[in-house]
Protein backbone atom coordinates (compact mmCIF):
# COMPACT_ATOMS: atom_id res chain seq x y z
CA UNK A 1 0.00 0.00 0.00
CA UNK A 2 0.99 3.62 -0.52
CA UNK A 3 1.98 5.54 2.64
CA UNK A 4 -1.14 7.74 2.54
CA UNK A 5 -3.38 4.70 2.46
CA UNK A 6 -1.56 3.07 5.35
CA UNK A 7 -1.74 6.30 7.33
CA UNK A 8 -5.48 6.48 6.67
CA UNK A 9 -5.99 2.99 8.10
CA UNK A 10 -3.97 3.89 11.18
CA UNK A 11 -5.91 7.13 11.71
CA UNK A 12 -9.18 5.24 11.58
CA UNK A 13 -7.99 2.61 14.03
CA UNK A 14 -6.83 5.29 16.45
CA UNK A 15 -10.15 7.14 16.20
CA UNK A 16 -12.10 3.94 16.88
CA UNK A 17 -9.92 2.94 19.83
CA UNK A 18 -10.08 6.46 21.29
CA UNK A 19 -13.86 6.39 20.99
CA UNK A 20 -14.21 3.02 22.69
CA UNK A 21 -11.85 4.00 25.52
CA UNK A 22 -13.85 7.18 26.08
CA UNK A 23 -17.20 5.39 26.06
CA UNK A 24 -15.67 2.93 28.53
CA UNK A 25 -14.76 5.86 30.81
CA UNK A 26 -18.20 7.45 30.59
CA UNK A 27 -20.02 4.15 31.00
CA UNK A 28 -18.28 3.27 34.26
CA UNK A 29 -18.02 6.82 35.66
CA UNK A 30 -21.21 6.63 37.72
CA UNK A 31 -21.59 2.88 38.23
CA UNK A 32 -19.51 2.80 41.42
CA UNK A 33 -18.78 1.67 44.11
CA UNK A 34 -20.72 -1.47 43.17
CA UNK A 35 -21.25 -2.10 39.45
CA UNK A 36 -24.90 -1.55 38.51
CA UNK A 37 -25.63 -2.16 34.83
CA UNK A 38 -28.80 -0.06 35.02
CA UNK A 39 -27.23 3.01 36.61
CA UNK A 40 -25.60 6.13 35.25
CA UNK A 41 -25.57 8.30 32.17
CA UNK A 42 -25.34 5.22 29.93
CA UNK A 43 -27.54 2.50 31.43
CA UNK A 44 -27.86 -0.99 30.03
CA UNK A 45 -25.40 -3.33 28.35
CA UNK A 46 -22.33 -2.09 26.52
CA UNK A 47 -20.37 -4.14 23.97
CA UNK A 48 -17.13 -2.45 22.91
CA UNK A 49 -15.04 -3.29 19.88
CA UNK A 50 -11.48 -2.63 21.08
CA UNK A 51 -9.18 -5.05 19.27
CA UNK A 52 -11.47 -5.45 16.26
CA UNK A 53 -10.56 -2.12 14.63
CA UNK A 54 -8.66 -3.73 11.70
CA UNK A 55 -11.82 -5.37 10.37
CA UNK A 56 -13.85 -2.16 10.16
CA UNK A 57 -10.99 0.03 8.97
CA UNK A 58 -9.90 -2.43 6.28
CA UNK A 59 -13.37 -3.11 4.92
CA UNK A 60 -14.89 0.38 5.06
CA UNK A 61 -11.92 2.01 3.34
CA UNK A 62 -13.46 0.69 0.10
CA UNK A 63 -17.01 1.93 0.75
CA UNK A 64 -18.89 5.17 0.16
CA UNK A 65 -21.92 6.59 1.95
CA UNK A 66 -24.05 5.14 -0.86
CA UNK A 67 -23.08 1.61 0.15
CA UNK A 68 -24.87 -0.18 2.98
CA UNK A 69 -23.49 -1.77 6.14
CA UNK A 70 -25.37 -3.96 8.61
CA UNK A 71 -23.43 -4.54 11.82
CA UNK A 72 -23.74 -6.51 15.05
CA UNK A 73 -24.50 -5.80 18.70
CA UNK A 74 -20.82 -4.69 18.88
CA UNK A 75 -21.17 -2.00 16.21
CA UNK A 76 -19.20 1.14 17.04
CA UNK A 77 -16.09 0.37 14.97
CA UNK A 78 -18.08 -0.22 11.79
CA UNK A 79 -20.31 2.79 12.40
CA UNK A 80 -17.30 5.07 12.80
CA UNK A 81 -15.40 3.60 9.85
CA UNK A 82 -18.47 3.92 7.60
CA UNK A 83 -18.87 7.60 8.46
CA UNK A 84 -21.88 7.63 10.79
CA UNK A 85 -22.19 11.07 12.41
CA UNK A 86 -20.19 10.80 15.63
CA UNK A 87 -22.17 13.44 17.53
CA UNK A 88 -25.57 11.89 16.82
CA UNK A 89 -24.26 8.37 17.38
CA UNK A 90 -22.92 9.35 20.80
CA UNK A 91 -26.14 11.11 21.71
CA UNK A 92 -28.00 7.90 20.85
CA UNK A 93 -25.72 5.86 23.09
CA UNK A 94 -26.48 8.33 25.91
CA UNK A 95 -30.23 8.03 25.15
CA UNK A 96 -30.69 11.68 24.15
CA UNK A 97 -33.15 13.34 21.77
CA UNK A 98 -30.44 14.42 19.31
CA UNK A 99 -29.41 10.80 18.81
CA UNK A 100 -29.79 8.84 15.59
CA UNK A 101 -32.96 7.23 16.95
CA UNK A 102 -34.00 10.17 19.15
CA UNK A 103 -32.58 8.32 22.14
CA UNK A 104 -34.81 5.29 21.81
CA UNK A 105 -32.41 2.70 20.42
CA UNK A 106 -29.22 2.83 22.43
CA UNK A 107 -25.85 1.52 21.36
CA UNK A 108 -27.04 -1.77 19.83
CA UNK A 109 -29.66 -0.14 17.61
CA UNK A 110 -27.94 2.56 15.58
CA UNK A 111 -29.68 3.50 12.35
CA UNK A 112 -28.35 6.14 9.97
CA UNK A 113 -30.16 6.57 6.64
CA UNK A 114 -27.52 9.07 5.51
CA UNK A 115 -24.87 6.33 5.37
CA UNK A 116 -27.18 3.29 5.04
CA UNK A 117 -25.88 1.93 8.34
CA UNK A 118 -27.80 -0.25 10.77
CA UNK A 119 -27.12 -2.75 13.54
CA UNK A 120 -29.04 -4.99 15.90
CA UNK A 121 -28.77 -6.92 19.13
CA UNK A 122 -30.22 -10.01 17.41
CA UNK A 123 -27.56 -12.51 16.35
CA UNK A 124 -27.14 -12.75 12.54
CA UNK A 125 -30.05 -10.31 12.09
CA UNK A 126 -28.10 -8.11 9.68
CA UNK A 127 -27.52 -10.74 7.01
CA UNK A 128 -31.03 -10.94 5.48
CA UNK A 129 -31.51 -7.13 5.37
CA UNK A 130 -28.15 -6.78 3.61
CA UNK A 131 -29.33 -9.26 1.01
CA UNK A 132 -32.45 -7.14 0.52
CA UNK A 133 -30.36 -3.98 0.16
CA UNK A 134 -28.13 -5.70 -2.37
CA UNK A 135 -31.21 -6.83 -4.32
CA UNK A 136 -32.47 -3.23 -4.43
CA UNK A 137 -29.07 -1.99 -5.61
CA UNK A 138 -28.99 -4.64 -8.34
CA UNK A 139 -32.51 -3.93 -9.57
CA UNK A 140 -31.77 -0.21 -9.77
CA UNK A 141 -28.78 -0.92 -11.98
CA UNK A 142 -26.25 0.70 -9.64
CA UNK A 143 -22.77 -0.40 -8.59
CA UNK A 144 -23.57 -0.01 -4.91
CA UNK A 145 -22.78 -2.85 -2.53
CA UNK A 146 -24.00 -4.08 0.83
CA UNK A 147 -21.70 -5.38 3.56
CA UNK A 148 -23.12 -7.66 6.24
CA UNK A 149 -21.10 -8.19 9.41
CA UNK A 150 -21.53 -10.82 12.10
CA UNK A 151 -19.52 -12.81 14.61
CA UNK A 152 -18.27 -16.36 14.23
CA UNK A 153 -20.95 -17.70 16.57
CA UNK A 154 -23.69 -16.27 14.38
CA UNK A 155 -22.43 -18.30 11.42
CA UNK A 156 -24.31 -21.24 12.98
CA UNK A 157 -27.64 -19.40 12.74
CA UNK A 158 -30.12 -20.24 10.01
CA UNK A 159 -30.22 -16.63 8.82
CA UNK A 160 -26.54 -16.84 7.91
CA UNK A 161 -27.06 -19.81 5.61
CA UNK A 162 -30.31 -18.55 4.13
CA UNK A 163 -28.69 -15.23 3.28
CA UNK A 164 -25.66 -16.82 1.61
CA UNK A 165 -27.86 -19.15 -0.41
CA UNK A 166 -30.15 -16.43 -1.76
CA UNK A 167 -27.32 -13.98 -2.43
CA UNK A 168 -25.48 -16.62 -4.45
CA UNK A 169 -28.61 -17.73 -6.31
CA UNK A 170 -29.39 -14.16 -7.39
CA UNK A 171 -25.72 -13.12 -7.79
CA UNK A 172 -26.21 -10.12 -5.51
CA UNK A 173 -23.64 -7.39 -4.75
CA UNK A 174 -23.12 -8.25 -1.08
CA UNK A 175 -20.00 -9.04 0.95
CA UNK A 176 -20.45 -11.16 4.06
CA UNK A 177 -17.92 -10.48 6.82
CA UNK A 178 -17.43 -12.75 9.84
CA UNK A 179 -15.48 -11.38 12.81
CA UNK A 180 -13.96 -14.38 14.55
CA UNK A 181 -12.84 -13.14 17.98
CA UNK A 182 -12.72 -16.74 19.31
CA UNK A 183 -15.59 -16.31 21.76
CA UNK A 184 -19.36 -16.48 21.29
CA UNK A 185 -20.01 -14.67 24.57
CA UNK A 186 -18.30 -17.27 26.81
CA UNK A 187 -18.31 -20.22 24.38
CA UNK A 188 -15.09 -20.98 22.47
CA UNK A 189 -15.64 -21.61 18.78
CA UNK A 190 -14.18 -25.11 19.14
CA UNK A 191 -17.17 -26.03 21.32
CA UNK A 192 -19.80 -24.70 18.92
CA UNK A 193 -18.57 -24.85 15.33
CA UNK A 194 -17.69 -27.94 13.32
CA UNK A 195 -15.32 -26.24 10.87
CA UNK A 196 -12.00 -24.53 11.57
CA UNK A 197 -12.91 -21.58 9.37
CA UNK A 198 -16.29 -20.22 8.37
CA UNK A 199 -14.72 -19.22 5.06
CA UNK A 200 -14.91 -22.92 4.16
CA UNK A 201 -18.68 -22.66 4.21
CA UNK A 202 -18.63 -20.36 1.19
CA UNK A 203 -17.95 -23.32 -1.10
CA UNK A 204 -21.32 -24.81 -0.16
CA UNK A 205 -22.98 -21.81 -1.78
CA UNK A 206 -20.68 -21.52 -4.78
CA UNK A 207 -19.03 -18.25 -3.75
CA UNK A 208 -15.46 -17.26 -2.89
CA UNK A 209 -14.45 -17.50 0.75
CA UNK A 210 -11.25 -16.26 2.39
CA UNK A 211 -9.95 -16.18 5.95
CA UNK A 212 -7.61 -13.43 7.14
CA UNK A 213 -5.30 -14.39 9.99
CA UNK A 214 -3.34 -12.27 12.46
CA UNK A 215 -5.88 -9.40 12.68
CA UNK A 216 -3.90 -7.56 10.00
CA UNK A 217 -5.59 -4.39 8.79
CA UNK A 218 -3.68 -4.39 5.51
CA UNK A 219 -4.57 -8.02 4.82
CA UNK A 220 -8.23 -7.21 5.53
CA UNK A 221 -7.96 -4.19 3.22
CA UNK A 222 -6.57 -6.31 0.38
CA UNK A 223 -9.09 -9.14 0.66
CA UNK A 224 -12.04 -6.79 1.14
CA UNK A 225 -10.93 -4.71 -1.82
CA UNK A 226 -11.12 -7.75 -4.08
CA UNK A 227 -14.52 -8.83 -2.75
CA UNK A 228 -16.06 -5.37 -2.99
CA UNK A 229 -14.69 -4.82 -6.50
CA UNK A 230 -16.15 -8.18 -7.49
CA UNK A 231 -19.55 -7.20 -6.11
CA UNK A 232 -19.48 -3.82 -7.87
CA UNK A 233 -18.67 -5.54 -11.17
CA UNK A 234 -21.80 -7.69 -10.89
CA UNK A 235 -19.92 -10.90 -10.14
CA UNK A 236 -21.85 -11.74 -6.99
CA UNK A 237 -21.21 -12.21 -3.27
CA UNK A 238 -18.15 -13.20 -1.29
CA UNK A 239 -17.49 -14.35 2.27
CA UNK A 240 -14.60 -13.09 4.38
CA UNK A 241 -13.71 -14.29 7.87
CA UNK A 242 -11.18 -12.32 9.90
CA UNK A 243 -9.46 -13.83 12.92
CA UNK A 244 -9.62 -10.78 15.17
CA UNK A 245 -9.40 -10.07 18.90
CA UNK A 246 -11.89 -9.13 21.59
CA UNK A 247 -9.59 -7.07 23.76
CA UNK A 248 -12.14 -6.61 26.57
CA UNK A 249 -15.15 -8.56 27.86
CA UNK A 250 -18.21 -9.61 25.90
CA UNK A 251 -19.97 -6.76 27.68
CA UNK A 252 -18.86 -4.28 30.31
CA UNK A 253 -19.12 -6.02 33.66
CA UNK A 254 -18.07 -9.37 32.17
CA UNK A 255 -15.53 -10.86 34.62
CA UNK A 256 -14.25 -13.20 31.85
CA UNK A 257 -13.59 -16.04 34.28
CA UNK A 258 -14.14 -18.46 31.40
CA UNK A 259 -11.32 -16.99 29.33
CA UNK A 260 -8.04 -18.87 29.35
CA UNK A 261 -6.21 -16.55 26.94
CA UNK A 262 -6.35 -13.30 28.94
CA UNK A 263 -2.67 -13.24 29.86
CA UNK A 264 -1.60 -13.07 26.22
CA UNK A 265 -4.25 -10.62 25.03
CA UNK A 266 -2.31 -7.35 25.49
CA UNK A 267 0.51 -8.66 23.30
CA UNK A 268 -1.95 -9.23 20.45
CA UNK A 269 -3.34 -5.68 20.46
CA UNK A 270 -3.46 -4.66 16.77
CA UNK A 271 -3.00 -0.93 17.33
CA UNK A 272 0.55 -0.90 18.77
CA UNK A 273 1.41 -3.73 16.39
CA UNK A 274 0.44 -1.64 13.34
CA UNK A 275 2.04 1.49 14.78
CA UNK A 276 5.33 -0.39 15.16
CA UNK A 277 5.08 -1.63 11.58
CA UNK A 278 4.47 1.88 10.22
CA UNK A 279 7.29 3.37 12.27
CA UNK A 280 9.68 0.76 10.87
CA UNK A 281 8.53 1.68 7.33
CA UNK A 282 9.09 5.38 7.94
CA UNK A 283 5.38 6.19 7.62
CA UNK A 284 5.01 7.29 11.26
CA UNK A 285 7.18 9.16 13.72
CA UNK A 286 6.64 10.54 17.23
CA UNK A 287 5.17 13.81 15.95
CA UNK A 288 2.67 12.07 13.68
CA UNK A 289 1.59 9.61 16.38
CA UNK A 290 1.05 12.47 18.83
CA UNK A 291 -0.86 14.59 16.31
CA UNK A 292 -3.17 11.76 15.24
CA UNK A 293 -3.90 10.86 18.87
CA UNK A 294 -4.66 14.49 19.75
CA UNK A 295 -7.01 14.92 16.78
CA UNK A 296 -8.85 11.74 17.74
CA UNK A 297 -9.21 12.83 21.37
CA UNK A 298 -10.52 16.26 20.38
CA UNK A 299 -13.09 14.80 18.00
CA UNK A 300 -14.30 12.20 20.48
CA UNK A 301 -14.50 14.61 23.41
CA UNK A 302 -16.54 16.98 21.23
CA UNK A 303 -19.00 14.14 20.54
CA UNK A 304 -19.26 13.34 24.26
CA UNK A 305 -19.93 17.00 25.05
CA UNK A 306 -22.61 17.14 22.32
CA UNK A 307 -24.33 14.09 23.80
CA UNK A 308 -24.30 15.48 27.32
CA UNK A 309 -25.79 18.81 26.15
CA UNK A 310 -28.64 17.05 24.40
CA UNK A 311 -31.82 16.70 26.51
CA UNK A 312 -33.33 13.41 27.57
CA UNK A 313 -36.58 12.43 25.83
CA UNK A 314 -39.80 13.58 27.45
CA UNK A 315 -41.58 10.47 28.84
CA UNK A 316 -44.79 11.84 27.36
CA UNK A 317 -43.34 11.16 23.88
CA UNK A 318 -42.63 7.48 24.59
CA UNK A 319 -45.10 6.30 21.95
CA UNK A 320 -43.94 8.77 19.31
CA UNK A 321 -42.03 7.43 16.30
CA UNK A 322 -43.30 3.88 16.83
CA UNK A 323 -45.07 4.05 13.50
CA UNK A 324 -44.24 6.11 10.42
CA UNK A 325 -46.33 9.24 10.06
CA UNK A 326 -48.32 9.56 6.84
Steps between C-alpha positions, in 0.01 A plus 500: 500500500599862448599692816188720490276196492682337789482823698126518434449151643702590808306824553173311487619237745616768742168685475305180568718400795484852646122493470465163670736598783300818556165321498653254747591793728156659478318170541674412826526855640181481706462125551708492819573387769306186406447437128135555406427439132183710519657807659663812364503717192523192276280228650468151360746266332807624317696295245824669394709416197856566620730258319271460199591833337690339207184336367297821479786719381609254231153432364348849514797663328346368176145624565312824441197642679287355219597147601321321783638341816312281747694442821469303823424571865868611518465769233697814583811423293301441182277801561801728540690353205193532275460868586199503733469844662700473822302764690160345429631148556634598842178676591314179414728296724424747782125470424454865400254666262771608254603138450462304178183339636396794720642315799277197467740241361819513701837369393381171347238663278672770297326594177633764262319543167764750387765226486269196467630364830308282743568250777308276736527307823355191328766250394542476119209744455695720259558237233149480347452881489836535324382252240188712451709816464723328247192387305374860489840624382508235227148571377574872480799429279753662734848390605420539868579216738378377836730370773358272768702447817457237769701301751625145462232366734226643281626297204312206656167684476252416227490861381868479409448203270175626352662832415803341333280267298271772365783745433684236298187389314422857392867604460451800728757773576552414867812421703455288811753568776549273802695637797652200674612624843512140633213543745123483453435681828671240724499205257822424309445437131646150536201408718237633260623485141588191299737670255832671570409795280162636400657600169481130410123526505505730198568204271163351594334800338730529200665827603857599586601476864820624664630508856734775619731404785696712747246787522698684232331817379691500172411137431134581571527802269639288216248217528205735548611708204481196274160392633346846476637555149354164401160598638507838324581328170187285528688179575307416815564453872806401698566385856789626711589380849753697703672349802484805725522571873251594769730706717245546781199305629194395304324785678611748763474326835605165351754351745628266223566216743445258212782647293828312502683732259486825700868506592607517136235745381694827546782369281254443215361855501488602131546873556855503644586217262403709195660813644829312538475376142439851364782649705739239360385592146556870561129581468463610864717687746446638851353827372250326273392254770446786745309712248269217393427410863424863588265543203316182596464609863369843401243354262379240748480741793296737282254216431474420872433866579232514227328195648503639852351833383215324325182465711349171606175402326178615662322189639179637352645432152571132571253382236616747236691366199373145553323517167583706192291813464301532178 
